[in-house]
């Protein structure tokens, strides 16, 4: 049985991590410069966001060539050096495989446009309706319709995302073979981890129908052959070396995820699901904001913990990534309790059962960008929705407030290394503006302050590496309906870990039922001897472990 529970993954968005050559864009040599820092943190894998050759319409998630590195990040020699240097620092590389779609600039799609039947069948085409409208009324993930007309074929190709991202036809066995070939190519280069982008969308039904109750996702999410195709990919590629894999699952279900990541299913090692990151969506709409629903957040985390452990399936544990706002700004308090709330949120997620992911800058408490002008934004989704919201007559001030909370660019600002110009990211003007608070929040300050968010993350990783109960123990929720606290246990044999998290900026009294003989492992407020009756401080978090029996 796999013990993925002793691994910790650090996600790097290369474009924004460290620029080594002064062009304002992060690169592989920049990452190599920071490997000592990452080894000090204690992580096992670096997950690199999409870094293949791309027109960059969606920041690399529109791949033009799966066999070459985008020159903006460096050469293939730079990539090989990164793999080698990372291994010397006891760190493996995980690549981001965008296999649901390619860029329309990809050679396959270009050949399809020129009439090559073989490559036309690599994509999904349908005739329009008799009234001249697209084949279905599905809505793209980035807004607008999911179909684009091509005159040569008098037909439309499907793009669930941007018009420049044409969906691949996984029902074609040649496409499935191509995908396995790509994975094998990168494994031969020493890559031992793979993250598969929106991989639960790869299998579409044969008959595509209009959706009069939603945006179409219920017809193509967790599609008819998705498990079969993932097993084939596993057996033909990454399963041969038992690589660590994770599938990004869009709008998925627990019922499907226990299959994707079940111990003996031969599909994936683990899954990302995003249900817990929609608890501040009003009416489940990302662009309609509300205060986060704490009870719903807890219920979702608990449901997935219990459901996945029942089938020996592994969750990815995360608050942040390149598509999400910064967690300290979202579920914490980045103004009054920035350090306390960042540490509490780290504890709450890292002590769960699963594989923790840290997104660059999260470990120093980086915040949302709080841009005030649409010209500061770069993200295609944000720019599209700016136009869409404008057309509804919404005021500029309200739109900017929504973007400040929701834009993917909140995660994509330059990594804050020190208090020098451009936060030490680059000597040139960065591709996206750095956040104004970089003089206070940066790696240099964090490393000099033993009470920093960085050292809290480092300690959480050490605890995971040290205690089998944190790696493998079962999960049990305590006080599941408490209005301010998220309390749970991890249990392995006679060992128990008790984790208490106050999600609010106020003092909270709490009496522990079934008290045990506990000792403190970690607190974000210093020494905290265990007592049955506690008054928790704002955003306080505590980790206790049962004392060994004499």
C-alpha positions in Angstrom: 0.0 0.0 0.0 1.3 3.5 -0.9 2.2 5.9 1.8 1.8 9.2 -0.1 1.1 10.9 3.3 4.8 11.6 3.9 5.1 13.8 0.7 4.8 17.6 0.5 4.6 19.4 -2.8 5.5 23.0 -3.6 3.9 24.6 -6.6 5.8 27.0 -8.7 4.3 29.3 -11.3 7.6 29.8 -13.2 6.6 33.0 -14.9 6.4 34.7 -11.5 9.0 32.9 -9.3 12.5 34.3 -10.1 13.8 36.1 -13.1 17.5 35.3 -13.7 18.1 37.0 -17.0 16.5 40.4 -16.6 13.5 40.1 -19.0 10.9 40.5 -16.3 9.7 36.9 -16.6 10.6 34.1 -14.2 12.7 31.2 -15.6 14.3 27.8 -14.8 17.7 29.3 -13.9 15.8 31.5 -11.4 14.3 28.4 -9.8 17.7 26.7 -9.6 19.0 29.8 -7.7 16.3 29.2 -5.1 16.7 25.4 -4.5 18.6 26.0 -1.3 15.6 27.9 0.1 13.2 25.1 -1.0 15.4 22.4 0.6 15.4 24.5 3.8 11.6 24.5 3.7 11.6 20.7 3.5 9.5 19.9 0.4 9.7 16.7 -1.7 8.4 17.8 -5.1 8.3 21.0 -7.2 5.2 21.1 -9.3 5.9 23.4 -12.3 2.9 25.0 -13.9 2.5 24.5 -17.6 5.9 25.4 -19.2 5.7 23.9 -22.7 5.9 26.0 -25.9 2.7 28.1 -26.0 1.3 31.3 -27.5 0.5 32.2 -23.8 -3.2 33.1 -24.5 -3.9 31.3 -21.2 -0.5 31.5 -19.5 0.8 28.2 -20.9 -2.4 26.2 -20.6 -2.7 26.5 -24.4 0.1 24.1 -25.4 1.6 24.4 -28.9 4.4 21.7 -28.5 4.4 19.1 -25.7 8.1 18.1 -26.4 9.7 21.5 -25.9 10.1 24.1 -23.2 8.8 27.5 -23.8 12.0 29.6 -24.5 10.7 32.3 -22.2 11.6 29.9 -19.3 14.9 28.8 -20.8 16.3 26.0 -22.9 15.9 22.2 -22.7 19.4 22.3 -21.2 18.1 24.6 -18.4 15.3 22.2 -17.8 17.7 19.3 -17.6 19.8 21.3 -15.2 16.8 22.0 -13.0 15.9 18.3 -12.8 19.5 17.4 -11.9 20.0 20.2 -9.4 16.7 19.6 -7.7 17.6 15.9 -7.2 20.8 17.0 -5.6 18.6 18.9 -3.2 16.4 15.8 -2.6 13.6 17.4 -4.6 11.8 15.7 -7.5 10.0 17.5 -10.4 6.3 17.3 -11.2 5.2 18.5 -14.6 1.8 20.0 -15.5 0.2 18.1 -18.4 -2.6 19.9 -20.2 -4.2 17.0 -22.0 -7.9 18.0 -22.3 -7.0 20.5 -25.1 -4.2 21.9 -27.2 -3.5 25.4 -28.5 -5.1 26.0 -31.9 -1.5 26.9 -32.9 -0.5 23.2 -32.2 0.8 21.4 -35.3 -2.0 18.9 -35.0 -4.7 21.5 -35.1 -3.0 23.4 -37.9 -2.9 20.3 -40.0 -6.6 19.7 -39.2 -7.4 23.2 -40.5 -5.5 22.4 -43.7 -7.7 19.4 -44.4 -5.7 16.5 -43.0 -8.3 14.0 -42.0 -6.0 12.1 -39.5 -5.5 15.3 -37.5 -9.0 16.5 -37.8 -10.0 13.4 -35.9 -7.7 14.5 -33.1 -10.3 17.1 -32.2 -14.1 17.2 -31.6 -16.2 18.6 -34.4 -20.0 18.9 -34.9 -22.3 20.4 -37.4 -24.3 23.5 -36.4 -28.1 23.4 -35.9 -30.4 23.9 -38.9 -31.1 27.5 -37.8 -27.4 28.3 -38.1 -26.6 28.3 -34.4 -23.7 26.3 -32.8 -24.2 22.6 -32.0 -25.1 23.2 -28.3 -25.7 26.1 -26.0 -22.8 25.1 -23.7 -21.0 28.0 -22.0 -17.2 28.2 -22.0 -15.4 28.2 -18.7 -14.1 31.6 -19.7 -17.4 33.0 -20.8 -19.2 32.9 -24.2 -20.0 29.8 -26.3 -17.9 26.6 -26.5 -18.0 26.3 -30.3 -16.0 28.0 -33.1 -17.0 27.7 -36.7 -14.5 26.6 -39.4 -15.6 27.3 -42.9 -13.6 24.5 -44.6 -15.6 21.8 -42.8 -18.8 23.8 -42.4 -18.5 22.6 -38.8 -17.6 23.7 -35.3 -14.8 22.6 -33.1 -15.3 22.3 -29.3 -13.4 24.5 -26.9 -14.5 24.2 -23.2 -12.0 26.9 -22.4 -10.7 29.7 -24.6 -11.4 29.8 -28.4 -7.6 29.2 -28.8 -7.8 25.9 -26.7 -9.4 23.1 -28.9 -10.6 20.1 -27.0 -8.9 16.8 -27.9 -10.9 13.7 -29.0 -9.8 11.1 -26.5 -12.2 8.6 -28.1 -9.6 8.4 -30.9 -7.0 5.7 -29.8 -4.3 7.6 -31.7 -4.8 10.6 -29.4 -4.5 8.4 -26.3 -1.2 6.9 -27.7 0.2 10.4 -28.3 -0.5 11.4 -24.7 1.3 8.3 -23.3 4.2 9.1 -25.6 4.5 12.6 -24.2 4.5 11.3 -20.6 7.2 8.7 -21.4 9.4 11.4 -23.1 9.4 13.5 -19.9 9.9 10.4 -17.6 13.0 9.6 -19.6 14.3 13.1 -18.7 14.0 12.3 -15.0 10.6 13.7 -14.2 8.8 11.5 -11.6 5.6 13.4 -11.0 2.7 14.6 -13.2 -0.3 16.8 -12.5 -3.0 16.4 -15.1 -5.0 19.6 -15.9 -8.9 19.3 -15.8 -8.3 15.6 -16.6 -11.9 14.5 -15.6 -13.2 16.4 -18.7 -11.3 14.4 -21.3 -14.2 12.0 -22.1 -17.2 13.5 -23.8 -20.5 11.7 -24.6 -21.1 10.7 -28.2 -24.3 12.6 -28.4 -23.9 16.3 -27.3 -27.1 18.0 -26.2 -28.3 21.4 -25.1 -28.3 22.2 -21.4 -31.3 24.1 -20.3 -30.5 23.8 -16.6 -26.8 24.9 -16.5 -23.8 25.6 -18.6 -23.3 22.1 -20.1 -20.8 20.8 -17.6 -23.1 18.0 -16.4 -22.8 16.4 -19.8 -19.0 16.3 -20.1 -17.7 16.2 -16.5 -16.5 12.7 -15.3 -17.5 11.4 -18.8 -18.4 7.9 -19.9 -14.8 6.5 -20.6 -12.7 8.7 -18.3 -11.7 6.0 -15.9 -10.9 3.6 -18.7 -8.7 6.2 -20.5 -6.8 7.1 -17.3 -6.1 3.4 -16.6 -4.8 3.0 -20.2 -2.6 6.1 -19.7 -1.3 4.8 -16.3 -0.4 1.4 -17.8 1.3 2.9 -20.9 3.3 5.5 -19.1 3.6 6.8 -15.5 2.4 3.6 -13.9 5.6 1.9 -15.1 7.7 3.9 -12.6 5.0 4.4 -10.0 5.3 8.2 -10.5 3.4 10.5 -8.1 0.3 11.8 -10.0 -2.5 14.1 -9.3 -5.6 14.9 -11.3 -7.2 18.3 -11.3 -10.9 17.5 -11.1 -13.3 20.2 -12.3 -16.8 20.2 -10.7 -16.3 16.5 -9.8 -17.9 14.2 -7.2 -16.6 12.2 -4.3 -18.1 9.1 -5.9 -15.8 9.6 -8.9 -12.7 10.7 -7.0 -12.6 7.5 -4.9 -12.2 5.8 -8.3 -9.7 8.2 -9.8 -7.4 7.9 -6.7 -8.4 4.6 -5.2 -5.5 2.4 -4.0 -6.0 -0.5 -6.4 -7.7 1.4 -9.3 -4.5 2.0 -11.3 -5.6 5.5 -12.3 -4.0 8.4 -10.3 -2.2 8.7 -7.0 -4.4 11.6 -5.8 -6.9 14.2 -6.8 -7.6 17.9 -6.5 -11.2 18.9 -5.9 -12.3 22.5 -5.5 -15.7 22.3 -3.7 -14.2 23.8 -0.5 -13.0 26.8 -2.5 -16.5 27.7 -3.6 -17.9 28.4 -0.1 -17.7 32.2 -0.7 -19.4 32.0 -4.1 -22.9 33.5 -3.9 -25.3 31.2 -5.6 -22.2 29.1 -6.7 -21.2 32.0 -9.0 -17.5 32.9 -8.8 -18.2 36.5 -9.8 -20.9 37.0 -7.1 -19.1 37.5 -3.8 -20.2 36.8 -0.2 -18.6 36.0 3.2 -17.3 32.5 3.3 -19.7 29.9 4.8 -17.6 28.4 7.6 -19.9 25.5 8.3 -20.1 24.5 4.6 -16.3 24.7 4.4 -16.0 22.4 7.4 -18.6 20.0 6.1 -17.0 19.7 2.7 -13.5 19.1 4.2 -14.9 16.5 6.5 -17.0 14.8 3.8 -14.0 14.4 1.5 -11.7 13.3 4.4 -14.0 10.6 5.5 -15.1 9.5 2.0 -11.6 9.3 0.5 -10.1 7.4 3.5 -12.9 4.8 3.3 -11.5 3.8 -0.1 -7.8 4.3 0.6 -7.8 7.2 -1.8 -5.7 10.3 -1.5 -6.7 14.0 -1.4 -4.5 16.8 -2.4 -4.6 19.2 0.6 -4.5 22.8 -0.5 -5.9 26.3 -0.1 -4.0 28.1 -2.9 -2.9 27.6 -6.4 -2.3 29.7 -9.6 -6.1 30.0 -10.1 -7.2 30.9 -6.6 -6.9 34.0 -4.5 -4.5 34.1 -1.6 -5.9 32.2 1.4 -4.8 34.7 4.1 -6.9 37.3 2.3 -9.7 34.9 1.6 -10.4 32.9 4.8 -8.0 34.8 7.1 -7.4 38.4 8.0 -4.5 39.9 6.1 -4.7 43.3 7.8 -5.2 42.7 11.6 -4.0 39.2 12.1 -1.9 38.4 9.0 0.6 36.1 10.7 -1.8 34.4 13.1 -4.4 33.6 10.5 -1.9 32.5 7.9 -0.4 30.0 10.4 -3.8 28.8 11.5 -4.9 28.1 8.0 -1.7 26.2 7.3 -2.2 24.0 10.4 -5.8 23.4 9.5 -5.0 22.0 6.1 -1.6 20.4 6.7 -2.7 18.1 9.5 -5.5 16.5 7.4 -5.0 13.1 5.7 -3.6 13.6 2.3 -0.8 15.2 0.3 -0.2 18.9 1.2 0.5 21.4 -1.5 2.1 24.8 -0.8 1.7 27.5 -3.5 4.7 29.8 -3.9 4.5 32.7 -1.5 1.9 31.0 0.7 4.7 30.0 3.0 5.5 33.7 3.7 1.9 34.9 4.0 1.6 36.6 0.6 -1.7 38.4 0.2 -4.1 39.3 -2.6 -2.8 42.0 -5.0 -5.5 44.6 -4.5 -5.0 46.1 -7.9 -7.1 49.3 -8.5 -7.0 49.6 -12.3 -8.0 47.1 -15.0 -4.7 47.9 -16.8 -2.8 46.1 -14.0 -4.6 42.8 -14.8 -3.2 40.2 -17.2 -5.4 37.2 -16.7 -7.6 36.3 -19.7 -10.5 35.2 -17.5 -10.4 38.4 -15.4 -10.3 40.6 -18.6 -13.2 38.6 -20.1 -15.3 38.9 -17.0 -14.5 42.6 -16.7 -16.1 43.1 -20.1 -19.1 40.8 -19.3 -19.7 42.6 -16.0 -19.4 46.0 -17.6 -22.1 45.0 -20.1 -24.5 44.3 -17.2 -24.2 47.9 -16.2 -22.2 47.1 -13.0 -20.2 50.1 -11.7 -16.4 50.2 -12.2 -15.9 50.3 -8.4 -17.9 47.1 -7.8 -16.2 45.3 -10.7 -12.8 46.2 -9.3 -13.8 45.0 -5.8 -14.9 41.6 -7.3 -11.6 41.3 -9.2 -9.6 42.2 -6.1 -11.2 39.2 -4.4 -11.5 36.7 -7.3 -8.9 37.3 -10.0 -6.4 34.6 -10.8 -3.8 37.3 -10.9 -3.9 37.5 -7.1 -1.8 34.3 -7.2 0.4 35.3 -10.1 2.2 38.4 -8.9 6.0 38.2 -8.5 7.3 36.1 -5.6 8.5 38.5 -2.9 12.1 37.7 -2.2 13.3 40.8 -0.4 12.6 44.6 0.0 14.7 45.7 -3.1 13.2 46.9 -6.3 10.4 44.6 -7.8 10.6 42.5 -4.6 13.9 41.0 -5.7 12.1 39.1 -8.4 13.7 40.9 -11.4 15.8 43.9 -12.2 13.5 44.7 -15.1 9.8 45.6 -15.0 8.0 42.4 -14.2 5.4 41.0 -16.7 2.8 41.7 -13.9 3.2 44.3 -11.2 4.5 43.3 -7.8 2.2 43.8 -4.7 2.8 47.0 -2.8 3.4 45.3 0.5 6.6 43.5 -0.6 8.8 45.6 1.7 7.0 44.1 4.7 6.2 40.6 3.4 9.2 38.9 1.8 11.5 35.8 2.1 14.4 37.8 3.5 12.3 39.1 6.4 10.7 35.7 6.9 14.0 33.9 7.3 15.3 36.5 9.8 12.2 36.1 12.0 12.0 32.9 13.9 8.3 33.5 14.5 7.5 34.0 10.8 4.9 32.1 8.8 7.8 30.4 6.9 9.1 28.6 10.0 5.5 27.5 10.9 5.2 25.8 7.5 8.7 24.3 8.0 7.6 22.9 11.3 4.4 21.5 9.9 6.4 19.6 7.2 8.8 18.3 9.9 5.8 17.0 11.9 4.4 15.2 8.9 7.8 13.6 8.2 8.3 12.6 11.9 4.9 11.2 12.9 3.3 8.2 11.1 -0.1 9.2 12.7 0.0 12.4 10.5 1.0 10.5 7.4 -1.3 7.5 7.7 -3.7 8.1 10.6 -7.5 8.1 10.2 -9.4 11.3 10.3 -12.2 12.0 12.8 -14.0 15.3 13.2 -14.8 16.7 16.7 -17.4 19.4 17.5 -18.5 19.4 13.8 -21.1 22.1 14.3 -19.1 24.5 16.4 -19.7 28.0 14.8 -16.0 29.2 15.1 -13.8 26.2 15.5 -12.5 23.4 13.2 -11.4 20.6 15.5 -10.4 17.1 14.5 -8.2 14.1 15.4 -5.8 11.9 13.5 -5.6 8.4 15.0 -3.2 5.6 14.4 -3.2 2.7 16.9 -2.9 4.2 20.4 -1.6 7.5 19.1 -3.9 10.5 18.7 -3.2 14.0 17.3 -5.7 16.7 18.3 -5.9 19.7 16.0 -7.8 22.9 17.1 -8.3 25.8 14.8 -10.1 29.1 15.5 -11.2 30.5 12.2 -12.2 33.9 13.6 -10.6 37.1 14.9 -12.1 36.8 18.4 -11.5 34.8 21.5 -13.5 31.6 21.7 -14.1 29.4 24.8 -13.8 25.6 24.2 -14.2 22.6 26.5 -12.6 19.4 25.2 -14.7 16.3 25.6 -13.0 13.0 26.3 -9.8 14.6 27.5 -6.6 12.7 27.1 -3.1 13.1 28.3 -1.8 15.5 25.6 1.4 17.4 25.0 1.8 20.3 22.7 3.4 19.8 19.2 2.8 23.3 17.7 0.9 26.5 18.4 0.8 29.8 16.6 0.8 31.7 20.0 3.8 30.1 21.7 3.7 27.7 24.7 0.2 26.4 25.4 0.0 23.7 28.1 -3.0 21.4 27.5 -6.2 22.0 29.6 -9.7 20.7 29.2 -11.1 24.2 29.2 -9.5 26.6 26.8 -9.9 30.2 25.8 -8.6 30.4 22.2 -7.0 33.6 20.9 -8.0 35.1 17.6 -7.0 32.7 14.8 -5.3 30.4 17.3 -4.3 26.9 16.2 -3.0 24.1 18.4 -1.6 20.6 17.7 -1.5 18.2 20.5 -0.3 14.5 20.6 -1.0 11.9 23.2 1.9 11.4 25.6 3.4 7.9 25.4 2.1 5.6 28.1 4.6 5.0 30.9 
